[in-house]
Amino acid sequence: MTSGRAARIWQFALPPLTIVAVVVAWEALVRLRGIAPIYLPAPSSVFVYLSRMIADGSMPYHLGITLLRIFVGFGLAAVFGIALGVLMGMSRTIARVADVWIAALYPLPKISLIPLLIIWVGTGEAYKIVISAVSAFFPIVISTYSGIRQTDRGLIKAAKDLGANARQIQLKVVIPGAIPSIFAGLHLGMGIAIILVVAAEMIGGSSQGGMGWLLISSGQVMETEKVFASLIVLAVVGAVVIKLQQWIDRKVAPWVSYHDG
Amino acid sequence: MDVVVEEVSQIWPGVRGTSVVALDRVSHRFQSGRITCLLGPSGCGKSTLIQIIAGLERATSGAVRIEDPQHRDIQHPLGADSVMVWQTLNLFPWRSVIDNVAFGLEMRGVAKAARYERARALIASVGLRGFERHLPGQLSGGMRQRVALARALIMERPILLMDEPFAALDAQTKIVMQEELLRIFDRTRKTILFVTHAIEEAILLGDEVVVMTARPGRIKDVIPVDLPRPRSHEMVAAKEFGALFDRTFHLIREEVTKTMAQQDALEAR
């Protein structure tokens, strides 16, 4: 019979322990079966490669380039997406027109735009930023618009009763009320921007670097350790971005967690 | 300020040509400086009526006038002299208590320092000093109700329109809030229209209880309540209170039975 305290520690320790167990099993498997590193490198040698890549500056360089592209693309998508979503919420005409375009373009896999973009803007920075901006744009517009539309009618009536005019209702009630939806859209958009930038870096065949380029060029020369090292970095970055967004959510819209008003 | 309701009807268009008559030619003069309780079964159009009076809904037909008994000829636009207190409170969940209370002044363009000073005084007067920076979601139901009351009172409008404001509160908190409202009324003598479906509440608060019928909402009877003021909860045990309760109860029972029959018929369809 374990005490409550021991049970809690066990609950807390179990998830990280499973990771440790898998890594140990992986290491053991590679060593015992003598698997060639080009198929499956041991975690220990992946770690050696990773620390070497960090030390010689190549990993920070590629990661920095990728993050820059993600944030520029995401930033553009956020600005234009929120702006269009708000305009759609305010004007029925804009909503009807934009709706047709969104309905037509949203289901299109954005990755299929890559050939066209390469023809138009080449394989430089513009192409990677445009692809991430375009793909992050849609979930942001859609969430912003639905957040604006789903404003509590009661709050609008109350504001009107307290003397708010139409403009004040938009600025002081509708938009603040849509913030949780807007943030949900930003989360989705960020996830998609990460995917598209890495994919674009792989496909572009360009020599500008970035995590996607690092992955594909390491893979092509069978440097599997570098491939794994890049994947680990991408996973960690993804987790950090998600945690950061959750932290920003709590800072900007703390009232959401209280649920009721 | 008197609220004069003349032949007001509200008809909601329904599906496949059917329509629902929420209010059917309702006429009444709600008098200045009195509490009038609108009592009726759920769905009898009480809330619709006060939203029409607030200028937030348009009646299908009929007229509502706001009249100063001393100057009957002066026209008052609907909504300009009244303020609502909602059953669902409708506090802005992202605004702190003080910013909720100061909302009306902010919309009017009152400078921050001035509106905060006013809001602080009102927050203190409803017993919430120290909670200015809290969010509505961090407060209990009774405290939120006080915020809603302060947010309405800061407007300094002569007419208070209250739509079942205490219906969602627990029994004890409800008693405290009713007495709070009675104190505010004794102090300010505002014209109060108070919608409720609780007979006891209607008699305790009202100078007059307007009993409404089930759908379509009509005025069934008007019961004057001549219990002395200031009032408190001890009066509930008085003999006069009991007699008024019985009289009202008999009127309302017929209507509740009708509503239930209507609902049964709807479900049977």
Interface residues (C-beta under 8 A of the other chain):
Chain A: D152 G154 L155 K157 A158 A159 K160 D161 L162 G163 A164 N165 Q168 K172 V173 P176 G177 I179 A253 P254 W255 S257 Y258 H259 D260 G261
Chain B: Q51 A54 L56 G79 V83 M84 W86 T88 L89 N90 L91 F92 P93 W94 F103 G104 E106 M107 R108 L135 P136 G137 Q138 R151 M155
